[in-house]
Amino acid sequence: MGDARALAPLVAALRAARPDLRLLYTAWTTGGLAMARQLFGDVPVHPVPISVVWGPRRALAAVRPRLVIWEYLELWPAWVAACRRAGVATMVVDGRVSHRSLRIRPLLARAAASLDAFSARSPGDAERAARLGVRPAALRVDGNGKHDGVAVSPPSPAPDLAAAVGRVDVVVGSLHPDEERAALGALAATGLRALIAPRYPRRAPALLRQAAALGVEAARRTSPRPGAPWVVLDTVGELAAAYALAPVAIVAGSFGRRGGQTLVEPAAHGRPVIYGPATANIAEEAAALAGQGGYPVADWRGLRPGRAPRPGRRRRPGRPSRPSPARRRATSRGPSTCWRRARALRGLRRGRRGGRMM
């Protein structure tokens, strides 16, 4: 879901610069497909074929693209090899290479070396991409597309979302299954009213059961109950706007094995952002927000009574916040850079005329 939102500025830039281009968006998950259909209008959206030898070959033969763009490090060797054989240019945007990726370098090195362009999120990612095997001539640092647009103009919550949630003290975003038990236990001890957004909306029933076991009334966003102190966000695509509904945000995914979820969405609303110690995926964002609205805690016990974030002056839901230095520093350099790189790729490989950008 976040992947589709991150690519939205690039899709917009491509369509603005070249309205004649035919685009196709693919995703692995049902949530990602649903989000893409919301964001991209008339751009065709399809599930991606599984990454075995015949899947990529058949897809490329049917679509006949000139350029295939992957996000982060969706570096499937079968896809890269199929593109190379078909003469299709390849690019990674928002490129992220973790130390864990380097552990499987023998599996990825050949595919990495075959890429025509790798647009890294940070200098550290670029350095690790080079170690992975990406050619120096293909490397550049363009920042994180997920920040484009969000930090400049954060989305406002729809009236029905605000009405369903009501007054809450904190928004807990991107809560992963391995964090649920500790998070809900800590929240129950604080007595705070909370909007809880699971990373996977299908986890909503499990969260309701856990809330009941703790003696806390909870309701779904899609089935609101006035007075319920907890609301579970069981929809797709509303979290970025929902951060505006509370004076404090807790970004989960940083208290377990995930390595963190984006801090920029709540920070863009001018909210203090609390996050955990696992920040491998968001190290640059955490550094940018240090002392500027970002508050790391060691674990969920940091929310126990006496140390819980208390609501301050409430900002009207959806009201734009003043851009902070942290917000400006945490954002990338804009989608136009990605477009220039994509445009430069058009002549790099033996792309077929009339094909699509994929």
Helices and strands as residue ranges (DSSP letters): H 2-17, E 25-27, H 30-40, E 45-47, H 54-63, E 67-71, H 77-86, E 89-95, H 99-103, H 105-114, E 117-120, H 123-132, G 136-138, E 139-141, G 145-147, H 159-165, E 170-175, G 177-179, H 180-190, E 194-198, G 201-203, H 204-213, E 218-220, E 230-232, H 239-242, G 243-245, E 248-251, H 264-268, E 273-275, H 283-289, E 294-296, G 300-303, H 325-330, H 335-344, G 345-347
